[in-house]
Amino acid sequence: MSDIRTMPRALWVLTGGQFINRFGSFVFPFLSLYLVEQGFDLGRVALVLGAISVGGVLTPFAGGYLADAIGRRNTIVLSLVGSAVSVLALYYCGSFPLLLFVSFVHGFLTYMFGPAANALVSDVVPEEKRVVAFAVFRLALNAGFAAGPAVAGFLLCGRRVSFFWAMRLLR
């Protein structure tokens, strides 16, 4: 059995990136609330969230290809920077078709991290330690996905505040 303390530093950097990437999942409930606050009906809100999900479904193919074509690290950087920029762009879309397109791009870029990061974990962790390494990596994914919306909800708990006020707190 492998000891977690003997894992390479690169695994911990990737694990931190995985946590941050999934911590950003608070975007879904915030985006939904924001769109309703802006006067969108629930059908259009569902289409926007669906566009994000469709982008995420298509990503493993492109993410795996890009990890091999331009490198794992470059793909990871593209994913993290691109998803951060695209989430900001969501709130500045001037039309519904543009909102759908940017939502698709956001989902695509957000989930591009996974294939490249998994491949990089396999590259930097010796074979005998990979089971534990992937368990730690998966734990970071689940913890980030749970913590992001929980922290966002805590910030808004019991208050009637606007989305932009909450975003200023998160900076």
N, C-alpha and C positions, 0 to 999 in steps of 0.2 A: 504494500500500500504506500502511496506517495504522501509525503508531508506537504501541506499547503505552504509552509514557510520556505520551502526549497524551490518554489516556482520562480521562473524567470521574471525579471522586472517588466519585460514587455507584456507579459500576461496581465499584470496589475494595471498597466497603462490602458490596455485594451478593455479590461474589466471596468475601469473608471469611465471610459468612453461609452461602453455599453450602458452603464447606469445612467449617464447624462442623456444619452440618446433616448432611452425609454422614459426617463423622468419627464421629458417633453411631451409625454402623452396627455398632459393636462390640457393640451391644445384642443382636444376633441370636445370636452364639456364647455370650455371657455368659448370656443368658436361657435358652438351651438347656441349658447346664451347670447353671444354678441350678435349673431345673425338674426335671432328672434327680436332682440332689442332694436335692430336696424329695420325691422318691419318685414322680414322674409317669412313666408308661411312655412309650416313644418315640412311640406313636400319638397320645397327648395333646399331647406336645411339638410334633409335626408339625401338629396342629390349631391350636395357638396361633400358630405361625409362619405357617401358612396364613391365619389371621384377620388378621394384620398385613399380609400380602401382598394379601388381598382388599380391605382398607381402602385400600391404596396404588393398587390398580387403579381404584377408583372415584373417586379424588381428582381427576384432571385435569378432569372435568366440573364438579364442585363448586368446585374451586380457581379455575378460569377464571371461573365465574359470580361467585364472591365477589370476585375481583379487580376485576371491573367494578361490582359492586353496592356493596361497602363500601370499595373502594379497594385498590390494590396493596400499599401499606405496611401497612395494617391487616390484610390477609390474611397477609402475611409475618410480622407480629408474632404474630398468632393461631397460625400454624403453629409458629413457633419456641418460643413460650412453652407452647402446648398440647402439643407433642410432648415437651418437657422434663418437664412435669407428668405427662403420661400414662405416660412411662417409669418415673417414680418410683411411680406408682400400680400398675404391673404387679406390683411386689414386695410389695404390701400387699393383694392380692385374697384374699378369704376363701373363695371357691368357684370351681370350674372354670368354670361359666357366666359369672361375673363376669370371670374372667381372659380368657375368649374375647372378651367385649364390650370390655374395656379394650384388649386387643390390637388389635382392629379399629379402635377409636378412635385408638390410637397410630399405626397404619399410615396411617390417613386424615389425621391432623394432620401427620405427618412429611412426607408427599409433597405436601401442599397448598402448600408453599413454591415448588415448581417453576413452575407456571403463572403465579403472580403475579410471581415474580422475573424470569421470561423476558419478561413483558409490560413490567415496569419497566425492564429493560435496553433494550428497544426504545424506551421513552419517553425515556430519558436519554442514549442514545448516538446521535450523528448517523448517518444511513443509510450514509454511506460508510465508517464505522468498525465497523459491526455484525458483519461476518464475524470480524474479529479479536476484538471484544468477546465474542462468543459462544464463540469458541475458548478464550479465557482463562476464561470462566465454566465451560465444560465441563471444562477442565483442573482447576479447583478441585473440581468434583464428583468426578472420578476420583481426584484426590489424597486428598481426604477419605475416600472410600470405601476406598482402599487403606491409608491411614495409621491410621484408627481401629482396625480389628481388629489391625493390626500392633503398635500401641502397647499395646493391651490384652493381646495374646499375650505381648509382651515382659515386661509387668508380672507375668504369671503363669508365665513360662518357668522350668521346673525346680523349681517350688515346688508343694507341695500345700497350697493355701490356700482359704479360703472366698470366696464371691462378695462378701460384705459387706466383707471386708478389702480386696479390690481396689477396691470402690467408694469406700472411705475414701481410698485413694491417689489416686483420680481427682478428688476434690473440690478 
